[in-house]
Amino acid sequence: MPPSTLLLTKELPTLQYVSTPECFDITWEAPLSTLLGLGRAAGADFIEIFLERSNYISCLAEEAAITSISPRLATGAGVRVFHGKGDCYVSTNNLSFNGLKSALEKALSILGLNIPSPNAYVPEIYLEMIRDYAAAKDKQKWLPECSSMQEMGDILLAANDQLEKKASHIQSRRSMYSRDWQEVMIAASDGTFARDIRLTQTVGSNLLCADGENRTSNGLRDGDTSDPDFLRNWGYEKTAEELAETAGKMLYADYVESGEYPIIMANHFGGVIFHEACGHLLETTQIERKTTPFIDKKGEKIAHENLTAWDEGRSEDAFGSLDMDDEGMPTQRTLLIENGILKNFLADRAGSMRTGHPRTGSGRRQNYSFAAASRMRNTYIASGSYSVDTLFASVDKGIYCKKMGGGSVGPTGEFNFGVDEAYLIEKGKVTKPLKGAILIGEAKEIMNKISMCSDDLSLAPGFCGSVSGSIYVTVGQPHIKVDSIVVGGR
């Protein structure tokens, strides 16, 4: 039954809702509307309910054997209540009406609110006509069309076989794949009512080679959203060739001499530094904590005039793309920096309420056990007007950082990142390979030293951990020149 303006709180125990258990469809509108009205009757300013079903599996091949298959199924909901300047989030695995009502009551009580007297009216919440991205794009067929466990294992073992054929001095070879299928529904007291299905997959290989005291480790990963044939179409032969070629160069490479150098940073995963050292500082969660140096810099110059950067969720099949965020807002493109000028921050609902910055479709979470927070999607430095050759020609002596590794970033942008594959640049030419390079800097300083951007933008998949869990993102950039940066080495 739909909610009615004549519904009284004392009638709630007798309500009978029958919602479709195997998917989130229009049958969920009535119970969710009633719960939202109940929250408003208790005095909440805003209520949001997030429903989720997920089906995850990962597979790992080590050497010539499958060593791990890890499936995970989950169903749950999160209820978020706002009152004044405070909010509360409660999650549950009980998706019955009474289970969701219990979660709502707990969230309300934490904020000092209670269900009103038995004779109180429950206001009617009018939800929009459901925005069903899953049905509109026929996403229901995705999961059955994905690779079976047998196919996963066969492909990963074939990839490891190619690594053995292509590389030498192998100590270990690993290939891994994961598939994450998620159905979500969001209903909120402002009328939001939306549903989506997401399919996110990643596959890659890692190679460790050693010869005496010489060692090198490197990996390649690819990712996709929305293609059930993604694993079947993986070019693992090319991956093996690239990893073997890199290992052959880096195994006997000289160690870099520490110092301050100009560097050329490659496109693709090179964008991880911008993501970590600057992107996080443009999320409203950082403004709320007052941990970003850019808190009051909107409209001001924070980077070199040749740098423009975006965050968006619309690039086709990119790892961070989605039709709507985890608060039900349609995705969009957000201009972060234009010609060095800070234009926008990334804001979820709570961040927008507390900072005044407009929502950007950036409310994201790992799953129903997390409240949404402002998070990145596909974040990258835009293509510039220079050719790659022009960048290299501008460097007399420096470092070419072809492939980035892991690193760490402090709360206000101090960072250090390892370089998995580096080369010396001499008189504009790439010469000998180098290993052991670590880039050390601070976001607000390095942003003004990115003086040249080439015209070869490329994106790469990644994972991002923050207050709302681990999510899928894209990093990227063209080749860029950093005029000077501290390079740790020997």
N, C-alpha and C positions, 0 to 999 in steps of 0.2 A: 504494500500500500504506500502511496506517496505521502509525504508529510503534509499536515494540514494545520491551518492557523488555529483550529479548534483542538489540536492535540494537547493534552495535559500531561505533566510529568508523571502523575500517578498511573497513567495508561501505558507507560513505557514497558513494564514487565510483561504485558499481555500482547505486545506487538509481535507479529509473525512475518519475518522477511525470509524469502527463499532466493538466495543469490547463486549464480552459476559457480560451482566450486572449481571447475577445470580451467576457467579463464575469467578475466575481468571484462564484463560487458555491461550493457545498459541496466541489467537487473541489480547492479550495485548502486544505482542512483538514489533509490528511495532510502535505504538504510544510511548511506553516507549523508544525505541531506538532513535526515533526522538527527544524526549525531552532531552535525555542524550547528544545527539550530539549538540543540541542547547545550552546546558549549557557549553559544551566544546568550542563551537564557541564564547561564551561570555568571555572566558578566565579562567573559573573555572578549578582547577586542578583535581577535582574529584566530581562526583555527584552520589547520591544514592536516589532511590525512593522506598518507603515502602507502600504497599497497604494492607488494612485490612478490613475484614468483621467479626463481632463478634455477638454471640448470647448467652447471659448470663441470668441465672435465679437463685435466691436463695429462700429458703423456711425456715421459722422459726416456730417451735411449742413450745408454752409455756403452761405448765400444760396440760390441756386436749383440747387445741384449737390451730388451726393454726392462728397465729397473723400477719404474714407478708409473702407475696409472691411478689418478686421484679424482674420483667423481664427487660432486657435492650438489645436493638438492636443498632448496630452502624456500619457505613461504613465510611471509610476515608483514607487519604493518608498523608504521611510525605515526604518532599523533603529536603535533606541535601546537602549543597554545601560547599566544601573545597577550600580555596584559600590562598596560603602561609601558615602561622601559624594559620589562623583564619578559623572558620566555622560558618555556620548559618543553622537553622532548621525552616521550616515553614510547618504547617499542614493545611489540608483543608478537608471539607466534600464533595467537588465537584470533582468527579472522571471523569468528561468529559475531553477531550483533552485540551480544553480551560481552564478548572478549574485547571488542573495540570500545564499547561503552566503559568497561573497567579501566582501560588504558587512558581514556579521556578523563575520567573522574580522578585518576591518580595525578595526571598532569595539572588539572584544575586545582586540586588540593594543595599541590606544591606551591602554587602561586597564591594560595589563600582564598581560592574560589570554591564554591560548593554548588551542587545541583539544588535549584530552588525548591520551595515547598511543593507538596503533592498537587496542589491546585493551580500551580503556575503554568502559563501557556509556553509552549515551545515554538519560537518563531519559525516561520517557513523560510528556508534558504533555497532560492531559485538558482539552480546550476545551469550553466550554459548547455546548449546542445553539444553532446560529447564530441570532442575533437579526437578522432580515432586514427592516429597515424599508422597504426598496425594494419587496420583494415584498408585504409586508403592506398597503401603501398604493398598489399598482399604479403605482409611479413610473417603470417602464420605458417607459411610453407618452409621457412628458413630452416628450422631445427631438424625436421625429418630429412632434409636434403644434405645435411652436413655429413662429413666423413664418419664412418663407423670406427669403433675401437680397433678392429682388425686393420682397417685402412690406415689409421693413424700410425700404428706400429710399423706397418710395412714401409710407409714413406719415410719415417724417421730412421729406420735401419738402413734404407737405401741411401739416405743422406750421409750417415756415418760411414758407409762403405765408400762413398765418393771422397770423403775426407781422407780415408786411408790410402786411396789411390793417388790423390793429388799432392799430399804433403809428406814431408820426411821428418825424422826425429820426433815423432809423435809420442807424447806422454799420455794424453787423454783426449778423447773426442766425444762430444755430447751434442745431441740435437733434441729440441724440446718444442712442444706445441700445446697451446691451450685454447679452449673455446668457452666463451661466456655468453649464455643466452639469458635474457632478462625481460620479463613482462612487468610493466608498471602502470599504475593508475593513480592519479592525483585529483583530489577534490578539496576545495577550500571555500571558506565562508564568503569570499568575494565573488563566488560564482564559477571559479575555475573548475573544469571537469574534463580531463584528458587522459588518453591511454596511448601507450607505445610499446613496441617490442624492439629490443636492441640485440644485435649479434656482433660480438667483438672477438676477433681471433688474432693470435700471434704465433709465429714460428721462427726458429732460428737455430744456429749452430755455434758452438764454441770449440776452439782448438788450443791446446797447450802443447808446446814443443820445447824440447830441451836437448842440449848437447854439451855435456860437461857442466861448466858453470854458467853457460849461456842459456837463458830461458826467455820465452815470449808467450804471451797469452792474448788472444783476440777473439772477437765474436761478431756475428752479424745477425740482425733480427728484422723481420718484416711484420707488418700488422695491417688489419683491414676491418672495416665495419660493413656488414650487409651482403657479403658474398659467400654462400654456402660452399662454393667450389674453391675457396681460397687455398686450402691445403693441397688439393689435387693439382692446382696450377703453380705451386711453389717451384721455382727454378733452383733446386738444391745443387744441381751441377755447377751453376754459376757461383753460388754461395761458396761451395768447396774450393773452386778455383781462386776466388778472391781471398779467402782465408789462407790458403796455401801460399799464395804469392806474397801476402803481407808477412806471414811467418818467416818465409825465406829471407825477406829483407831485414826484418827486425831482430832475428835470432842473434846475428853477429854484429848488430849496430853498435856504434860508439855511444857512450853516455854523453848527454848534453852538458855543457858547461853552464853553471848557474850565472845569472846576470839579468840585465834589462835589455829587452830586444823589441824591435817591431816584429809582429807576427802576421801571417796570413792564416786565417782559420777557414777550413773547408766548409762547404754547404752541408745540407742534410742534418746529421746528428750534431754538428757543430753548434746548432741553435740551442743545445741544452744549457749553455752558459747564460744566454739571455733569459731563458725560462727560469732558471734557478736564481740567478743573481739580480734580475730585475723584475721578471714577471710576477713573482710572489709579492714583491713590494708594491704592486699595483692592485692587489686584492683588498677589498674593504675590510677583511678580517685584520689586516695589518694596520689599517687606519684606526680601527676600534682599539687595538692594543697600543697604538702610538709607537709602532716599531718600524715604520718606514720613513726614510729620509725625504720621501716625496709627498708627505701628508698634506702640505699646503702649497704644492708646486703646480697645481693644475693651471694651464695657460702659460706656464713659464718654460724656459729652455732647460732641459735636463740631459740632453744628448747632443752629439754632433749634428749639424744641420743636414748632413747627408743621410741621416738615419730616420726611417719610418718603420713602425712596427704595428702589427695587427694581432688581435685574438678573435677567433671566429669558430662557429660550429657548422659551417656550410660546405667545406671542401668535400667533394665526392669521395666516399670510401675512406677518408682520413681517419686516423685512430681516435681522434678527439671529436669527431663529428656526431651530431645527434639532432633529431627533429625538434625536440623540446628538452628543456633542462629538467631537473628533478623537482622543480616547483611548478611545472606545467607551462612555463613560458616558452613560446616558440624561439628557436635559436636565431642568431643574428650575427652580423659582423660588427666588431667594436674596434675602432681606431684608437690605439693606445698612445702612439707617439707619431707626430707628423713633422718632418723636417726638424727634428730635435725638440719640438714643443710637446709637452705632456697634454693630451687631449681628454682622456677618460680613464677612470678606474673600472675594475670589474666588480660588479655588485650583485649579490643575491638579495632576497627579500629583507632579511634581518639587517644586512649591511646597508641597504638603502634606507631603511627606517632609522638607523642609528647614525648614519653619516650624511644623509641628504643626497648622495650620488644616485643617479637613476639606475634601476635594474637593467642588467645587460644579458639576461638569459644564461647566467653563469652559476646558478644555484645547483651544485652537484654533490653527490654522496656516493660512497662505495656500495651501500645497500641500506635496507630499511632500519638497521640498527644505529644509523648515523643521521643526525639532523643535517640538512643541506647547508653548505657554506659557499662563499664566493671562491670559485676555482677556475683555472684555465681550461681551454678546449684545444684548439689548434693555434699555437702562439709562435709567431715568427717575425723576423726582420724582413721587410719587403725587398724585392729586387731593386737594384740601383742602376746607374747609367754607365758603369765602367765594365770593360771586358776583364776576364780573369787574367789575361796576359798583362794588362795595364797594372793590375794590382801587384803582380810579381815584379814587373819592371821597376816599380817604385821603391823596392827594397834592395839596399846594397848588401847588408848582412842581417839575416833574421832567421826565424823559425817558421816552417810550414807545418801547421797542426792539421794533419789529414783526417785523423780519427780520434775523437775524444773518448776518454774513459770515465771512471767514477770520480766523485769529488764530494765536497761538503760546502755548505753555505751557512753563514751566521745569520742571526735574526734580523740584522739590518743591512745585509748585502755583502759582507766580507766573504770571499770564496777562495777555494783552491781546488783545481781540477787536474787530474792526471791526463796525459796524452798517450793513447795506445800506439799511435803511429805518427812519427814526426820526422822532418827532414830539414837539413840546413839549407838556407837560401844564400847564395853568394852571387853578387852582381846580377840580381834578377833571375837567377837560374836555380832550380832545385838540384842539389848535389847529393851528399851522403845521408843515409838514414841515421836517426838519433833515437835513443830511448831514455826513459827516466825523466822526461820533462813534466813539470808541474806548473800550471798557471796560477799565479797568486795575485789577487787584486780586490778592489772594492767597487760595487756596482756604480755608485754615483761618480766615480772617477773614470772607470773604463768606458762608460757610455759616451763620454765626450772625446774619447780617443779612437772610436770606430769611425775613421775618416773616409773610407771608401767601401762601397758595396757593389758587387758585380751584378750581372744580369742573369744569374743561373740559380734562382730560388729552387730549393728542394726540401721536402718534408720527410720526417722520420718519426716512427712510433716510439712512445715512451710511457712510463708509469710515474705517477706523481702521488706522493703521500703528504697529507696535511690533516687538518682538524676533522675533516669529514671522511677520512679513510683514504684508501688507495684507489685512484681512478685512472682511466685511459686518457692520454693526451698525445698531442702531436707537437714536436719541436721542429724548428727549421730556420733556414736563412740561406742567402746566397754566399759565395765566398766573400769574406770581409777582411779588411786590413785594420789592425789595431796598431796605432803609431808606436806605442811602447807599453810593455807589461813585464812584471817580474816573472822570470822563469826559473824555478828551482831545479837543481840538477846536482852534478858532482863538481 
